[in-house]
Amino acid sequence: MSRYFTKDQLVWEQAPVRGGTVMSKSIVWEGDYETRSAFFRMPKGMSVPEHTHPKWVQVMVVEGEMEIKSREEGIIRIGAGGCYFVEAGDAHKETAIQDTMVLVTQAEDRPGFSDKPDD
């Protein structure tokens, strides 16, 4: 079944992520296609400490601006309408430069993930 989301229909919940950070999350898809996708909101100044993922992650900046710091590329800023792709194992830290909303799509990295904190 297809799913459609307007901005005012998103349902938000608090979700723990890396390093004890808690973000607002609105799930788009978590299921049978070896991917998961969700919107996340980060207030200005919020950071997700340096971390890696066991599989790829793609982040689309819907609103605001993100700063991504990686060991390989240094510091990169991505604003609304831009995106970035993180390969498995690439260490990176993310910081919201403005109030930001992102759409994160990633390879499903573990069975039963919907009951556990995000990577």
C-alpha positions as CSV (number, residue, x, y, z in Angstrom):
1,M,0.0,0.0,0.0
2,S,1.3,3.4,-0.9
3,R,1.7,6.0,1.9
4,Y,1.4,9.8,1.5
5,F,2.6,12.4,4.0
6,T,1.8,16.1,4.2
7,K,3.9,18.1,6.7
8,D,0.9,18.7,9.0
9,Q,0.1,15.0,9.1
10,L,3.5,13.8,10.4
11,V,3.3,12.1,13.8
12,W,6.3,12.9,16.0
13,E,7.7,10.9,18.9
14,Q,10.9,11.2,21.0
15,A,13.6,8.8,19.9
16,P,17.0,8.2,21.4
17,V,19.9,8.3,19.0
18,R,23.7,8.1,19.4
19,G,25.4,9.4,22.5
20,G,22.3,10.0,24.5
21,T,20.9,12.6,22.1
22,V,17.1,12.5,21.9
23,M,15.4,13.8,18.7
24,S,11.9,14.1,17.4
25,K,11.2,11.4,14.9
26,S,8.3,10.8,12.4
27,I,8.5,7.3,10.8
28,V,7.9,7.0,7.1
29,W,8.8,3.4,6.7
30,E,10.4,0.6,8.8
31,G,9.8,-2.8,7.3
32,D,10.3,-5.5,4.7
33,Y,12.4,-3.7,2.0
34,E,15.8,-3.7,3.7
35,T,15.5,0.0,4.3
36,R,14.0,2.3,6.9
37,S,13.1,6.0,6.5
38,A,12.1,8.7,8.9
39,F,12.0,12.5,9.4
40,F,14.0,13.9,12.3
41,R,13.9,17.4,13.8
42,M,17.0,18.9,15.4
43,P,16.9,22.3,17.1
44,K,19.7,24.7,16.4
45,G,22.9,23.6,18.1
46,M,21.9,20.0,18.6
47,S,24.7,17.5,17.8
48,V,24.9,13.8,17.2
49,P,28.3,12.7,18.5
50,E,30.8,11.1,16.1
51,H,29.5,7.7,15.1
52,T,29.5,5.1,12.3
53,H,26.8,3.0,10.7
54,P,27.1,-0.7,9.7
55,K,25.4,0.0,6.4
56,W,24.8,3.1,4.2
57,V,22.8,6.2,5.3
58,Q,21.3,9.0,3.1
59,V,20.2,12.3,4.7
60,M,18.1,14.8,2.8
61,V,18.0,18.3,4.5
62,V,14.4,19.3,4.2
63,E,14.6,22.5,6.3
64,G,17.5,24.3,7.9
65,E,21.2,23.6,7.7
66,M,23.4,20.8,8.9
67,E,27.2,20.7,9.5
68,I,28.7,17.3,8.9
69,K,32.2,16.7,10.3
70,S,34.1,13.6,9.0
71,R,37.6,12.4,9.4
72,E,37.9,12.1,5.6
73,E,36.3,15.3,4.3
74,G,36.6,17.7,7.3
75,I,33.6,20.0,7.8
76,I,30.8,20.3,5.1
77,R,27.6,22.3,5.4
78,I,24.4,21.1,3.7
79,G,21.4,23.4,3.5
80,A,17.7,22.8,2.7
81,G,17.4,20.9,-0.6
82,G,20.8,19.2,-0.3
83,C,21.7,15.8,0.8
84,Y,24.6,13.6,1.9
85,F,25.3,9.9,1.7
86,V,27.4,8.2,4.3
87,E,29.1,4.9,3.4
88,A,29.2,2.1,6.0
89,G,31.9,2.7,8.6
90,D,32.5,6.3,7.8
91,A,32.9,8.2,11.1
92,H,30.9,11.5,11.2
93,K,29.4,14.0,13.6
94,E,26.2,16.0,12.7
95,T,25.3,19.4,14.1
96,A,22.2,21.5,13.3
97,I,23.3,25.0,12.4
98,Q,19.7,26.2,12.3
99,D,16.5,24.5,13.4
100,T,16.6,21.6,11.0
101,M,14.4,18.8,9.6
102,V,16.0,15.9,7.7
103,L,14.7,12.8,6.0
104,V,17.0,9.8,6.8
105,T,16.9,6.7,4.7
106,Q,19.2,3.8,5.5
107,A,19.8,0.1,5.0
108,E,18.1,-1.9,7.6
109,D,21.0,-2.9,9.9
110,R,19.4,-5.3,12.4
111,P,16.3,-7.4,12.9
112,G,13.7,-5.9,15.2
113,F,15.2,-2.4,15.0
114,S,11.9,-0.7,15.5
115,D,11.9,-1.5,19.2
116,K,15.5,-0.3,19.8
117,P,17.2,3.1,19.6
118,D,18.3,4.3,16.2
119,D,21.9,4.1,14.9
